[in-house]
Amino acid sequence: MPILRILSVLAVLVFAVAAWLAVLLRDVNSVQVLSGEMAPASVTSAGSLPTSPPADIHWQPIDQQTLASWRGPYWLRWQSPASTQPDDAGRALRLSLRGASQLYWNGQPMLGNGVVGISAEQEQPGLVDITRVLPPSSPTGSDELLVLASSHHQQFGLYSADALVAVAPAVVLYQRMVLPWLIAALATGALAAACLYFLALQRGRPQMPGGQLLLALCAVGIALPVIEGWRPLLGYLYPWHGLRLYALLALHVAAAMLLPAYLARRYGVTVPKGLGIAYATALVLAAVLLPSFDIRSAMALLLSLLASSALLLRAKGEREERWPILALLVAGVLALLFAPGAFLDGPYFLLLAVLVGFLLLCHAAQVRALDMHNARLREERASLSLQLLQRGIQPHWLMNTLTCLQELIEQAPTKASRLVESLAEQFDRLRESSSRQSVPLSEELALCRNHLDIVGQALDQPMTLEVDANDLQLSLPPGVLHAQVENALTHAGAVACAQRPFRLRVQRDKQHWVLELRSARGSAPHRGQGTGTRYIEASLAASHPNRWLYSQGADGADWCSRIELTCAY
């Protein structure tokens, strides 16, 4: 088990979360969260808003679910013991309320937030969070905050009002708003840098499985802290709050879909279609039916972490990568089970940044390894190509052809002229194709037919290549079919190949191509283990990494060679 990697990724996660909590809980004892009461407000006989609640008003403890359905106007009241600290003048309050509000501190009006209205036309929406510096405490020993509010522009029926008042020294309130997001900004910046590095590395190289899914997951990991930090860092009018919550829910569901999808693609785990549909349905139901946004997001993320863990346990190989990822997933599951609310408020996207950053670096390492592997394959292919070219003009074959040419010059000058033209065309095609990475299938077939034509003229027997294909829009590494034709002529013999024509069948099913070439079987015992076969395999591996399959063997009286390619265009 890769203990060192597991400890490293967990150490990075613990450090990031500890830094977040350290700045968030700094001077937490100096922050006083008040308990409040609520009551509907009555419009005066003149049709105007009241400036104070009546003496006989019926106060009730704030019920966040009930308050979320009120549109107003309504009264809210918070009371607390008066401060006895010498720095009382430096105190401030932070009010979180989805509505326009007018504040009264110990009976004295304070700067309002928007304009409270009897109707939506009269109301001007206020900010969802405001901070106000407090005047000195009351000499009576008790401070009271009265708020007249209205929420006519609430666009979505939210589960909870989340009305909150916190009183603390002003510097503490502002530090709690800003400092945790510096940690988030560092994590997001590191993730963005890893993403840019991955994009630069991936450019111009073959795509690894799941690369697009990983980039989409990276985009979600960057967008989450941006949307989360919008409220504390910039603020917004309260009608935007529902849209922000839906945006966060959509990002959480997107992450819940992308993470297991990437891991299944990356590690080659086959997921039954029915199981995938059931998982997607469970995510949609959780996002629609559960009562609050926090519960919906927590359930979607829990399903994602559990599904991803199950996929990693089913995967084979690459333990150095899988176990650290699994350790991060288990840490996320435990955090969601024991502290879901606190986890979603910050540590979740720190976990996502660490996880996606690790995935990006592992994926980039795989791209580099594949690049080095392809470089070795290209060198091997170049060497094998030279050997094949040398074999194509080997003295024995060339001497037989020239002897045949000499006889034709004496006996049939017209046929001799045609053979010279065919030889010239053969060498011209070999020269041209050897300098290219890929050639159209039609050109490869022309090269094969040209070679068979030369052999047929030398034997004075027709050599044919029959093609059964509806689509020839395919490019191949040069010489892969030509090498199979040469192998058949070498091992089965030209006479046998003349008696049993070559037959090529090309099939295409969306992104999947199959090329099946049949020829005379012959009796050579070591067929399929020579230079030609190694050249074909090296060429396919270089041009279609992890997306090819080559097989060959006897099939009755035929020798059957089969090439399968995926996403070959």
C-alpha positions as CSV (number, residue, x, y, z in Angstrom):
1,M,0.0,0.0,0.0
2,P,1.4,3.4,-1.0
3,I,1.6,4.8,2.6
4,L,3.7,7.8,1.7
5,R,1.3,9.1,-0.9
6,I,-1.7,8.6,1.3
7,L,-0.1,10.4,4.2
8,S,1.0,13.2,1.9
9,V,-2.4,14.0,0.4
10,L,-4.1,13.7,3.8
11,A,-1.5,16.0,5.3
12,V,-2.2,18.6,2.6
13,L,-5.9,18.3,3.2
14,V,-5.5,18.6,7.0
15,F,-3.3,21.6,6.7
16,A,-5.7,23.4,4.4
17,V,-8.7,22.6,6.6
18,A,-6.8,23.5,9.8
19,A,-5.8,26.9,8.3
20,W,-9.4,27.5,7.3
21,L,-10.7,26.7,10.8
22,A,-7.9,28.6,12.5
23,V,-8.9,31.9,10.9
24,L,-12.6,31.2,11.1
25,L,-12.5,30.4,14.8
26,R,-10.1,33.2,15.7
27,D,-11.5,35.3,18.6
28,V,-14.7,33.2,18.4
29,N,-15.4,33.9,22.1
30,S,-15.8,37.5,21.3
31,V,-18.6,36.8,18.9
32,Q,-22.1,36.8,20.4
33,V,-24.9,35.2,18.3
34,L,-28.3,36.5,19.5
35,S,-31.6,34.7,19.8
36,G,-34.5,36.5,18.3
37,E,-38.2,36.9,18.2
38,M,-40.6,37.7,15.4
39,A,-44.1,39.1,14.9
40,P,-46.2,40.4,12.0
41,A,-46.3,44.2,11.6
42,S,-49.6,46.1,11.3
43,V,-50.0,48.9,8.9
44,T,-51.3,52.2,10.5
45,S,-54.8,53.5,9.8
46,A,-53.2,56.0,7.4
47,G,-51.8,53.1,5.4
48,S,-48.1,53.8,6.3
49,L,-45.5,51.6,7.9
50,P,-45.2,51.6,11.8
51,T,-42.1,53.0,13.4
52,S,-42.3,50.8,16.5
53,P,-44.2,47.7,17.5
54,P,-47.3,48.1,19.6
55,A,-47.1,47.3,23.3
56,D,-49.6,44.4,23.0
57,I,-47.8,42.7,20.0
58,H,-47.5,39.0,20.3
59,W,-43.8,38.0,20.1
60,Q,-42.8,34.4,19.3
61,P,-39.3,32.9,19.0
62,I,-38.0,33.0,15.5
63,D,-39.0,30.0,13.5
64,Q,-36.8,30.0,10.4
65,Q,-39.1,27.9,8.3
66,T,-42.2,30.0,9.1
67,L,-40.2,33.2,8.6
68,A,-39.1,32.0,5.2
69,S,-42.8,32.2,4.0
70,W,-43.5,35.7,5.4
71,R,-43.4,38.6,2.9
72,G,-44.2,41.3,5.3
73,P,-43.9,43.7,6.7
74,Y,-42.9,42.1,9.9
75,W,-41.0,42.8,13.1
76,L,-37.9,41.0,14.3
77,R,-36.3,41.6,17.8
78,W,-33.0,40.6,19.3
79,Q,-32.0,41.3,22.9
80,S,-28.7,40.9,24.7
81,P,-27.1,42.0,27.9
82,A,-25.3,45.4,27.6
83,S,-21.6,45.3,27.0
84,T,-19.4,46.1,30.0
85,Q,-16.1,46.1,28.0
86,P,-14.0,49.3,27.8
87,D,-13.9,49.1,24.0
88,D,-17.6,49.1,23.7
89,A,-17.5,51.8,21.1
90,G,-15.7,49.4,18.6
91,R,-18.6,46.9,18.5
92,A,-20.5,46.1,15.4
93,L,-23.4,43.9,14.4
94,R,-23.8,41.7,11.3
95,L,-27.4,41.1,10.2
96,S,-28.2,38.3,7.7
97,L,-31.8,38.7,6.5
98,R,-33.4,38.1,3.1
99,G,-35.3,41.3,2.9
100,A,-35.3,45.1,3.0
101,S,-35.0,46.3,6.6
102,Q,-35.0,49.3,8.9
103,L,-33.0,48.9,12.1
104,Y,-33.5,50.5,15.5
105,W,-30.9,50.0,18.2
106,N,-32.2,50.7,21.7
107,G,-35.0,52.7,20.1
108,Q,-32.7,54.8,17.9
109,P,-32.9,54.4,14.1
110,M,-29.8,53.2,12.3
111,L,-28.9,53.2,8.6
112,G,-31.4,51.0,6.8
113,N,-30.9,48.4,4.2
114,G,-33.1,49.0,1.1
115,V,-36.6,50.4,1.6
116,V,-39.3,48.4,3.5
117,G,-42.6,48.4,1.6
118,I,-46.1,47.2,2.1
119,S,-46.0,45.8,-1.4
120,A,-43.4,44.7,-3.9
121,E,-43.9,48.0,-5.8
122,Q,-43.0,50.0,-2.7
123,E,-40.1,47.9,-1.5
124,Q,-36.5,48.4,-2.6
125,P,-34.6,45.1,-2.0
126,G,-31.7,45.3,0.5
127,L,-28.5,43.4,0.7
128,V,-28.6,39.9,2.2
129,D,-25.9,40.7,4.7
130,I,-25.1,44.1,6.3
131,T,-22.7,45.2,9.0
132,R,-23.3,48.2,11.2
133,V,-21.1,49.9,13.8
134,L,-23.1,50.0,17.1
135,P,-23.5,53.1,19.3
136,P,-22.7,52.7,23.0
137,S,-24.7,50.2,25.1
138,S,-27.8,51.2,27.0
139,P,-27.4,52.2,30.6
140,T,-30.3,50.0,31.5
141,G,-28.2,46.9,31.3
142,S,-29.9,45.4,28.2
143,D,-29.5,46.2,24.5
144,E,-32.3,45.7,22.0
145,L,-32.3,45.5,18.2
146,L,-35.6,46.0,16.4
147,V,-35.9,45.4,12.7
148,L,-38.9,46.2,10.5
149,A,-38.5,44.1,7.4
150,S,-40.3,43.0,4.2
151,S,-39.4,40.3,1.7
152,H,-41.7,40.8,-1.3
153,H,-39.1,40.1,-3.9
154,Q,-38.3,36.6,-2.7
155,Q,-38.3,34.7,-5.9
156,F,-38.1,31.1,-4.6
157,G,-39.9,29.4,-1.8
158,L,-36.8,28.6,0.4
159,Y,-36.9,26.1,3.2
160,S,-35.3,28.4,5.9
161,A,-35.0,32.2,6.3
162,D,-31.6,31.9,8.0
163,A,-32.1,35.2,9.8
164,L,-29.1,35.8,12.1
165,V,-27.6,38.6,14.2
166,A,-24.0,38.4,15.5
167,V,-22.4,41.1,17.7
168,A,-18.6,41.4,18.0
169,P,-15.8,43.9,17.7
170,A,-15.9,45.3,14.2
171,V,-12.4,44.1,13.3
172,V,-13.4,40.5,14.3
173,L,-16.5,40.6,12.1
174,Y,-14.5,41.8,9.1
175,Q,-11.7,39.3,9.7
176,R,-14.3,36.4,9.8
177,M,-15.7,37.6,6.5
178,V,-12.4,37.9,4.6
179,L,-9.6,35.7,6.1
180,P,-11.1,32.2,5.5
181,W,-11.5,33.1,1.8
182,L,-7.8,33.9,1.5
183,I,-7.2,30.2,2.3
184,A,-9.9,29.3,-0.3
185,A,-8.2,31.6,-2.8
186,L,-4.9,29.9,-2.3
187,A,-6.5,26.5,-2.8
188,T,-8.4,27.7,-5.9
189,G,-5.3,29.3,-7.3
190,A,-3.3,26.1,-6.9
191,L,-6.1,24.1,-8.6
192,A,-6.2,26.6,-11.5
193,A,-2.4,26.4,-11.9
194,A,-2.6,22.6,-12.0
195,C,-5.4,22.9,-14.6
196,L,-3.3,25.2,-16.8
197,Y,-0.3,22.9,-16.5
198,F,-2.5,20.0,-17.5
199,L,-3.9,21.9,-20.5
200,A,-0.4,22.9,-21.6
201,L,0.9,19.4,-21.3
202,Q,-2.1,17.9,-23.1
203,R,-1.9,20.2,-26.1
204,G,-0.9,18.4,-29.2
205,R,-0.8,15.0,-27.5
206,P,-3.1,12.0,-27.7
207,Q,-6.1,12.2,-25.3
208,M,-6.0,10.0,-22.3
209,P,-9.2,8.3,-21.2
210,G,-11.4,10.8,-19.1
211,G,-9.4,13.9,-19.9
212,Q,-12.4,16.0,-20.8
213,L,-14.3,14.8,-17.7
214,L,-11.4,15.8,-15.5
215,L,-11.2,19.3,-17.0
216,A,-15.0,19.7,-16.4
217,L,-14.5,18.6,-12.8
218,C,-11.7,21.1,-12.5
219,A,-14.0,23.8,-13.8
220,V,-16.5,22.9,-11.1
221,G,-13.8,22.9,-8.4
222,I,-12.8,26.5,-9.4
223,A,-16.4,27.7,-9.8
224,L,-17.6,26.5,-6.4
225,P,-15.5,28.8,-4.1
226,V,-16.2,31.7,-6.5
227,I,-19.9,31.3,-6.0
228,E,-19.5,30.5,-2.3
229,G,-17.3,33.6,-1.8
230,W,-19.7,35.9,-3.7
231,R,-21.9,36.5,-0.6
232,P,-19.3,37.3,2.1
233,L,-16.8,39.1,-0.1
234,L,-19.0,41.1,-2.5
235,G,-22.5,40.8,-1.2
236,Y,-25.7,41.0,-3.3
237,L,-29.3,42.1,-3.1
238,Y,-31.4,39.4,-1.4
239,P,-33.5,38.4,-4.5
240,W,-30.2,36.9,-5.9
241,H,-29.9,34.6,-2.9
242,G,-32.1,31.9,-4.4
243,L,-30.3,31.9,-7.7
244,R,-27.0,31.6,-5.9
245,L,-28.3,28.6,-3.9
246,Y,-29.5,26.9,-7.1
247,A,-26.2,27.6,-8.8
248,L,-24.3,26.0,-5.9
249,L,-26.7,23.0,-5.9
250,A,-26.1,22.6,-9.6
251,L,-22.4,22.6,-9.1
252,H,-22.6,20.1,-6.3
253,V,-24.7,17.8,-8.5
254,A,-22.3,18.3,-11.4
255,A,-19.4,17.3,-9.2
256,A,-21.3,14.3,-8.0
257,M,-21.8,13.2,-11.6
258,L,-18.4,14.0,-13.0
259,L,-16.2,12.4,-10.2
260,P,-17.4,8.8,-10.5
261,A,-17.7,9.2,-14.3
262,Y,-14.1,10.2,-14.5
263,L,-12.9,7.5,-12.2
264,A,-14.8,4.8,-14.1
265,R,-13.4,6.0,-17.4
266,R,-9.8,6.6,-16.1
267,Y,-9.5,3.1,-14.5
268,G,-11.5,1.2,-17.0
269,V,-14.3,0.1,-14.7
270,T,-17.4,-1.0,-16.6
271,V,-20.6,0.3,-15.1
272,P,-23.9,-1.3,-16.1
273,K,-26.2,1.1,-17.9
274,G,-29.0,0.4,-15.5
275,L,-26.8,1.1,-12.5
276,G,-25.7,4.4,-14.1
277,I,-29.3,5.5,-14.7
278,A,-30.3,4.6,-11.1
279,Y,-27.4,6.6,-9.8
280,A,-28.3,9.7,-11.9
281,T,-32.0,9.3,-10.9
282,A,-31.0,9.2,-7.2
283,L,-29.0,12.4,-7.6
284,V,-31.9,14.1,-9.3
285,L,-34.4,13.0,-6.7
286,A,-32.1,14.1,-3.9
287,A,-31.7,17.5,-5.5
288,V,-35.5,18.0,-6.0
289,L,-37.3,16.2,-3.1
290,L,-35.1,16.9,0.0
291,P,-36.2,19.9,2.1
292,S,-33.2,22.3,2.3
293,F,-30.3,23.2,0.0
294,D,-27.8,22.0,2.5
295,I,-29.4,18.6,2.9
296,R,-29.7,18.3,-0.9
297,S,-26.1,19.1,-1.5
298,A,-24.9,16.9,1.3
299,M,-26.8,13.9,0.0
300,A,-25.6,14.4,-3.6
301,L,-22.0,14.6,-2.4
302,L,-22.4,11.6,-0.1
303,L,-23.7,9.5,-3.0
304,S,-20.8,10.7,-5.1
305,L,-18.1,9.9,-2.6
306,L,-19.6,6.5,-1.9
307,A,-20.0,5.6,-5.6
308,S,-16.5,6.8,-6.3
309,S,-15.1,4.7,-3.5
310,A,-16.9,1.7,-4.8
311,L,-15.4,2.2,-8.3
312,L,-11.9,2.5,-6.9
313,L,-12.3,-0.7,-5.0
314,R,-13.4,-2.5,-8.1
315,A,-10.6,-1.1,-10.3
316,K,-7.4,-3.1,-10.9
317,G,-3.8,-1.9,-10.9
318,E,-2.3,1.5,-10.3
319,R,-2.5,1.2,-6.5
320,E,-0.1,4.2,-6.1
321,E,-2.8,6.4,-7.5
322,R,-6.0,4.7,-6.3
323,W,-5.3,4.4,-2.6
324,P,-4.5,8.1,-2.0
325,I,-7.7,9.0,-3.9
326,L,-9.7,6.5,-1.8
327,A,-8.2,8.0,1.4
328,L,-9.5,11.5,0.4
329,L,-12.9,10.1,-0.4
330,V,-13.2,8.3,2.9
331,A,-12.2,11.6,4.7
332,G,-15.0,13.4,2.9
333,V,-17.5,10.7,3.8
334,L,-16.6,10.9,7.5
335,A,-16.8,14.7,7.4
336,L,-20.2,14.6,5.8
337,L,-21.6,12.1,8.3
338,F,-20.4,13.9,11.4
339,A,-20.5,17.6,10.4
340,P,-22.4,18.1,7.1
341,G,-23.2,21.8,7.6
342,A,-19.7,22.8,8.6
343,F,-18.2,20.7,5.9
344,L,-20.3,22.3,3.1
345,D,-19.4,25.8,4.3
346,G,-15.7,25.6,3.3
347,P,-13.8,22.3,3.9
348,Y,-15.7,20.6,1.0
349,F,-14.2,22.7,-1.7
350,L,-10.8,22.5,0.0
351,L,-11.2,18.7,-0.3
352,L,-12.3,19.0,-3.9
353,A,-9.3,21.2,-4.7
354,V,-6.9,18.8,-3.2
355,L,-8.6,15.8,-4.8
356,V,-8.9,17.3,-8.3
357,G,-5.3,18.7,-8.0
358,F,-4.0,15.2,-7.2
359,L,-6.1,13.7,-10.1
360,L,-4.7,16.4,-12.5
361,L,-1.1,15.7,-11.5
362,C,-1.6,11.9,-11.8
363,H,-3.3,12.3,-15.2
364,A,-0.5,14.6,-16.3
365,A,2.1,12.0,-15.2
366,Q,0.3,9.4,-17.3
367,V,0.3,11.8,-20.3
368,R,4.1,12.3,-19.9
369,A,4.6,8.5,-19.6
370,L,2.5,7.9,-22.7
371,D,4.4,10.5,-24.5
372,M,7.7,8.8,-23.7
373,H,6.2,5.4,-24.6
374,N,5.1,6.8,-28.0
375,A,8.5,8.3,-28.6
376,R,10.0,4.8,-28.1
377,L,7.3,3.3,-30.4
378,R,8.1,5.9,-33.1
379,E,11.8,5.0,-32.9
380,E,11.0,1.3,-33.1
381,R,8.5,2.0,-35.9
382,A,11.2,3.9,-37.9
383,S,13.6,1.1,-37.4
384,L,11.0,-1.5,-38.5
385,S,10.0,0.7,-41.4
386,L,13.5,0.7,-42.6
387,Q,13.8,-3.0,-42.3
388,L,10.5,-3.4,-44.3
389,L,11.7,-1.0,-47.0
390,Q,15.0,-3.0,-47.2
391,R,13.0,-6.2,-47.4
392,G,10.8,-4.7,-50.1
393,I,13.9,-4.2,-52.3
394,Q,15.8,-7.2,-51.1
395,P,18.2,-8.7,-53.7
396,H,16.2,-12.0,-53.9
397,W,12.9,-10.4,-54.7
398,L,14.4,-7.7,-56.9
399,M,16.6,-10.3,-58.8
400,N,13.5,-12.4,-59.5
401,T,11.6,-9.4,-60.7
402,L,14.5,-8.2,-62.9
403,T,14.9,-11.7,-64.4
404,C,11.3,-11.8,-65.2
405,L,11.7,-8.3,-66.7
406,Q,14.6,-9.5,-68.9
407,E,12.5,-12.3,-70.2
408,L,9.5,-10.0,-70.9
409,I,11.7,-7.6,-72.8
410,E,12.7,-10.4,-75.2
411,Q,9.3,-12.1,-75.5
412,A,6.7,-9.4,-74.7
413,P,8.0,-5.8,-74.7
414,T,4.6,-4.4,-74.0
415,K,4.3,-6.4,-70.8
416,A,7.9,-5.5,-69.9
417,S,7.0,-1.8,-70.2
418,R,4.0,-2.2,-67.9
419,L,6.2,-4.1,-65.3
420,V,8.7,-1.2,-65.3
421,E,5.9,1.3,-64.8
422,S,4.6,-0.8,-61.9
423,L,8.0,-1.0,-60.3
424,A,8.5,2.7,-60.6
425,E,5.0,3.3,-59.1
426,Q,5.8,0.9,-56.2
427,F,9.0,2.6,-55.2
428,D,7.4,6.0,-55.5
429,R,4.6,5.0,-53.2
430,L,7.0,3.5,-50.7
431,R,9.1,6.6,-50.7
432,E,6.2,8.9,-50.2
433,S,4.4,6.9,-47.5
434,S,7.5,6.3,-45.5
435,S,7.7,10.0,-44.7
436,R,4.2,10.4,-43.4
437,Q,2.5,9.6,-40.0
438,S,-0.7,8.3,-41.6
439,V,-2.2,7.8,-45.1
440,P,-5.8,7.4,-46.3
441,L,-7.0,3.9,-46.6
442,S,-7.5,4.4,-50.3
443,E,-3.8,5.1,-50.8
444,E,-2.8,2.1,-48.7
445,L,-5.1,-0.1,-50.8
446,A,-3.5,1.3,-54.0
447,L,0.0,0.4,-52.6
448,C,-1.2,-3.2,-51.9
449,R,-2.8,-3.6,-55.3
450,N,0.4,-2.2,-57.0
451,H,2.5,-4.7,-55.2
452,L,0.2,-7.6,-56.1
453,D,0.2,-6.4,-59.7
454,I,4.0,-6.7,-59.8
455,V,4.0,-10.2,-58.3
456,G,1.2,-11.2,-60.6
457,Q,3.0,-10.0,-63.7
458,A,6.1,-11.9,-62.6
459,L,4.0,-15.1,-62.2
460,D,1.9,-14.4,-65.2
461,Q,-1.1,-15.0,-63.0
462,P,-3.6,-12.3,-61.8
463,M,-3.3,-11.4,-58.1
464,T,-6.4,-9.7,-56.8
465,L,-7.5,-7.8,-53.6
466,E,-11.2,-7.7,-53.1
467,V,-12.6,-4.9,-50.8
468,D,-16.0,-5.0,-49.1
469,A,-16.5,-1.6,-47.5
470,N,-19.1,1.1,-47.5
471,D,-16.8,3.7,-45.9
472,L,-13.2,4.3,-46.7
473,Q,-12.8,7.6,-44.8
474,L,-10.2,6.2,-42.5
475,S,-6.5,7.0,-42.1
476,L,-3.9,4.3,-41.1
477,P,-0.2,4.3,-40.3
478,P,1.5,3.7,-43.7
479,G,2.3,0.1,-44.6
480,V,0.1,-1.8,-42.1
481,L,-1.9,-3.5,-44.8
482,H,1.0,-3.7,-47.2
483,A,3.0,-5.5,-44.4
484,Q,0.1,-8.1,-44.1
485,V,0.1,-8.6,-47.9
486,E,3.9,-9.1,-47.9
487,N,3.6,-11.6,-45.0
488,A,1.0,-13.6,-46.9
489,L,3.2,-13.7,-50.0
490,T,6.3,-14.7,-48.0
491,H,4.7,-17.4,-45.8
492,A,1.9,-18.8,-47.9
493,G,3.7,-18.3,-51.3
494,A,2.7,-16.3,-54.3
495,V,1.2,-19.3,-56.1
496,A,-1.2,-20.0,-53.2
497,C,-2.1,-16.3,-53.0
498,A,-2.9,-16.2,-56.7
499,Q,-5.2,-19.2,-56.3
500,R,-7.0,-17.7,-53.3
501,P,-7.5,-13.9,-53.6
502,F,-7.0,-11.4,-50.8
503,R,-10.3,-10.2,-49.3
504,L,-10.5,-7.1,-47.1
505,R,-13.7,-6.3,-45.2
506,V,-14.0,-2.8,-43.6
507,Q,-16.8,-2.2,-41.0
508,R,-17.6,0.9,-39.1
509,D,-19.9,1.2,-36.1
510,K,-20.0,4.9,-35.0
511,Q,-16.5,5.3,-33.4
512,H,-15.4,1.8,-33.9
513,W,-13.6,0.4,-37.0
514,V,-12.8,-3.2,-37.9
515,L,-10.5,-4.2,-40.8
516,E,-10.4,-7.9,-41.5
517,L,-7.9,-9.2,-44.2
518,R,-8.1,-12.8,-45.4
519,S,-5.5,-14.5,-47.5
520,A,-4.1,-18.0,-48.3
521,R,-3.1,-19.8,-45.1
522,G,0.1,-21.4,-46.1
523,S,2.1,-23.8,-44.0
524,A,4.9,-21.7,-42.4
525,P,5.2,-22.6,-38.7
526,H,6.3,-19.2,-37.4
527,R,4.0,-17.0,-39.2
528,G,2.9,-13.9,-37.1
529,Q,6.1,-13.4,-35.1
530,G,8.4,-11.5,-37.5
531,T,9.3,-8.0,-38.5
532,G,6.1,-7.3,-40.3
533,T,3.9,-8.1,-37.3
534,R,6.1,-6.1,-34.9
535,Y,5.9,-3.1,-37.4
536,I,2.1,-3.3,-37.5
537,E,1.8,-3.4,-33.7
538,A,4.3,-0.6,-33.2
539,S,2.6,1.6,-35.8
540,L,-0.9,1.1,-34.3
541,A,0.3,1.7,-30.8
542,A,1.9,5.0,-31.8
543,S,-1.0,6.3,-33.8
544,H,-3.9,5.0,-31.7
545,P,-2.6,4.6,-28.1
546,N,-4.8,2.3,-26.0
547,R,-7.4,2.3,-28.8
548,W,-6.3,-0.5,-31.0
549,L,-6.3,-4.3,-31.1
550,Y,-4.4,-6.5,-33.6
551,S,-4.9,-10.2,-33.9
552,Q,-4.2,-12.9,-36.5
553,G,-4.4,-16.6,-36.9
554,A,-5.6,-19.5,-39.1
555,D,-9.3,-19.7,-39.9
556,G,-10.0,-22.8,-41.9
557,A,-8.2,-22.5,-45.3
558,D,-7.6,-18.7,-44.6
559,W,-5.1,-16.7,-42.7
560,C,-7.2,-13.9,-41.0
561,S,-5.7,-10.7,-39.8
562,R,-7.9,-8.3,-37.8
563,I,-7.4,-4.7,-36.8
564,E,-9.8,-2.9,-34.4
565,L,-9.6,0.8,-33.9
566,T,-11.6,3.2,-31.7
567,C,-12.2,6.9,-32.5
568,A,-10.0,6.7,-35.7
569,Y,-10.7,9.5,-38.1
